[in-house]
Amino acid sequence: MTKRILVVGARGLIGSEAASALEAAGHEVIRASRSSGEHVDLTAPASIEALFERIGDVDAVVSTTGVVAFKPFTELTLDDFRDGVGDKALGQIALVTLGAAHVRDGGSFTLTSGVLSAEPIETGTAASVANGALDSFAIAAAVGLPRGIRINTVSPSVIAEATGYHSSFPGFPQTPVAEAARAVVRSVDGVETGQIFSV
């Protein structure tokens, strides 16, 4: 069955690959980001509401967005934590809370967290906080979302194609971006909810 799917962060590495994989699976994909396609800024609730007013109802929402500071712990400030949680975690949470009314019965949300929710690196404390919040949110929201709407997170290791990050993840397995995209398709087209898909 063809689904109408909103992909937020579709200009990024994972978002672009996920959007293409969903199109290859036969779905209609609406691409959105801060800088191209349908414009949306997840840190601004009015921007999220305006996006759904423009595009109407969808069968699924995928989010692959979020900016966090990567610094040694001793250099992190409270503002770094606030900014990371506000952008990556609360931004995606806002997409769910404001977007749920625009997802059809039995639809789904797929959020993107990351390996740092469970496995630390030297400069990743702020990212760990944001990723952990997203994973916990998905587990809890799966209980309360109405009308059979599902929610999962995709939690990749460092992306193989994101070579600029490799030195910060010594010894970590590198996830091909296509593998992260396959996890998104699993979340959208499968039946699971409240799951963390680690890839």
N, C-alpha and C positions, 0 to 999 in steps of 0.2 A: 504494500500500500504506500503510495506517495504521501510524504509528509511535508508540511510547510515548516521550515526550521530557521530560526534566527540564530546566527553565529556572531557573538560579540567578541571583538578582538580578531576579526578575520584578516587583518593586515599582518598580524604577527606570524611567527614561524609555525606554532602549533595550530593557531586558528585558521590560517590559510590552508594547511594540509588537511585539517578536519573538514573544512567547508568543501574542499575538492573531493574528499572521500565520501561525504554525504551525498554530494551530487552524483558521484559514480554509482552510489547505491540507489539512485533513481529519485532522490528527493529534491524539492524546490528549496533553495537556500537563499536567505536574505543576509547579506554581509553587512556588518556594522562595526564601527570603530570610532576612535576619537578623530581620526584623520582622513578616512576614506569610506566610501559606501554610505550607508545610512549613518548619520552622525549621532553618537551618544557618548556621554561622559558619565560613568557609573558613580562618580563622586557627587553628582548633582541630581537629586531625585526628580526635579522638573525635567531634566534631559531624558531620563528613563521614561517618564510618563509621556513626554512628547513623542518619543520613538514609537511607543505602542499605539498612540493615537494615529500616527502616520501609517503604520504597517498593518494594524488590525490584529486579529487573533492568529495564533500559531499552534502547531502541534508539539513543538519542542523548542527549548532555548538552550544554547550552548554558550558558555563563557570561558574564554581563555586569556583573560586580562589580569593585570595587577602589577604594580610597581612597588618594590621594597628596597630599602637601603642594604647594601652588602658592605659591612665594616667590621673590624675587630670589636669585640664587646666593649672594651675600654673607650672606644671612640663613639659609641652609640649614645644618642640623647633620647630623652622621652619623646621629643618631637619626631625622631626617626621611627620610634615604635608607633606613635599615633598616626603618622603618615602611612606607614606600611599597612597597619590594620585598617585605616580608613580607605585606602585605595584598593588593596587586593581583597581583603576580607569583607569589610562593610560594603564595598562597591558591588561585589557579587551577591552578597546577602540582600542588598537593596533591589537588585535585579529580580531576585526570587519574590521578595515580599510585595513589590510593586507590580511584578509581571504575572503573578499567579492567576489573577483575574482574566488575563489575556491568553492563557494556555488552555486549550480545549480538554475536555474530559479524557482521562487516561493518558495525557501528555507527559512531558518530562522536562526536568532541568538537569544539565550536566555542567558542573563547575570544575575549575582547575586549581588544584592545590600544589603539592610537590613533595618530593622525598624528604625534605628538611622538616616536615612535620614529625618525623620519627627518627631521623638520622642526622646528627649535627655536623656542621663544618665550622671552621674558625670564624668566618665572616657572616654566618647565616642566622644569627639569633633572631633578628627582626623578621626574616622570612619564615623561620620556624614558628613564630608566634602566629603570623597571619595564616600559614598553611594549616596549622593545628586547629585554628578557629574554624576554617572552612570545612575540614573533615568532621569536626564535632557538630557543626551546624547541619550538615547533610544527614548525619545519623539521626539527629533529633527532629529535623524538619520532616523526614520521611514518615514520622508518626502522625504529624499534624496536617500535612498538605491535603486539601480537599479534593473530591471528585476523581480519586484514583490517580492523581498526579504523582509521578515518581521523581526522585532526586538522587543523584550520585556525584561523587567527585572522581576525577582522573588525577592520579598522583604520580607523575613521571619522575624518574631520575634526571640527571643533567642530560639535556638533549644532545645527541651526537653531532648534529649540524651546528650547534651553538658553541663553536670552538673557543670563543672568548671567555667562556665560563669554566672550561675544563680544568685549568690549573687550580681553581678553588675547590674542586671535587676530587682530590687525589684518591685513586683506587676505586672510585665509584663506577659501577657499570654505566655505560652511556646508552641512552634510549634513542633509537632512530625515531625521527619525528613521525614517520609512517606508523610506528607502533603506538605512539600516543594517539594518533588519529583513529586507529582501529579500536582503541579503547573508547573513544568518543562514540563511534558507530555502535559499539556494543551497548553503551549506556542508552543511546537514543532508540535503537531498534529492539533491545532486549526487554526483559520483564523485571529486572532486579531494581531494588530501591534501597536507599540507606547504605549503599556500598562505597568503599574506597577502592578504586581500580588502580593498583600499583603496577606501574610498567617501567 
